[in-house]
Amino acid sequence: MTIAAILLAAGASSRMGSPKPLIPWGDQSLLAWEIDQLMASCVDEIVVVLGSHAEDVRRSLGDGARYCVFNQRWQHGRSTSLVKGAGALLREGRLRPDATVIQNVDQPTRADIIDRLVDELIRARVDAVQPSYEGHGGHPVVLAGHVLPLLARAEERTLGLRGVLKQHPPLRIEMDDEPVVALDLDTPDRLPHARSLLGIPEGP
């Protein structure tokens, strides 16, 4: 069984004021930390989709740059990055993964949460799973392999991932004891709380 992950890191980070992938996160960048969490999980294949500040981000990753693909259309919305990531996993000669984790760089999570969601998808034999926190949908989302071609055709006008999940409603996994699944790092003021939840020391 093959488990893949698409990590979206292409946005302009306009509200953050600096590139989100390069945010200091302990002794490394946020994106590098997220790649490490994916590598520590059940995930076998990783595709990191870059756009804005792509070369700076790629250089910062060192060997991790091998996971990166560039989305030339990143300015046209998040769905274009989903399409790029799904296309990379579906390219000719590559076996389609049995499950795919969809994660945004500004929604960091832990390896054990990823593992739990993938386990639930496989156990329940459903098309998608999504954590919930206090009644609201969280992240990351995990899709069954046969849904990936639909993701590769996602469009902004059909709501991107939201449109895919409308066709394949996810099994909600209640995680009210895991506020991590509700993190969304849009602005700098949200960083201290996120670091605290994930055990990341604040910088000097």
Salt bridges, closest charged atoms under 4 A:
GLU45 OE1 - ARG94 NH2 2.60
GLU55 OE2 - ARG58 NE 3.70
ASP56 OD1 - ARG59 NH2 2.58
ASP106 OD2 - LYS20 NZ 2.87
ASP112 OD1 - ARG110 NE 2.80
GLU120 OE1 - ARG123 NH2 2.66
ASP127 OD1 - HIS146 NE2 2.84
ASP127 OD2 - HIS168 ND1 2.83
GLU155 OE1 - ARG157 NE 2.54
GLU178 OE2 - ARG110 NH2 2.68
ASP186 OD2 - ARG15 NH1 3.47
ASP186 OD1 - LYS20 NZ 3.70
ASP186 OD2 - ARG190 NH1 3.97
GLU202 OE1 - ARG195 NH1 3.34
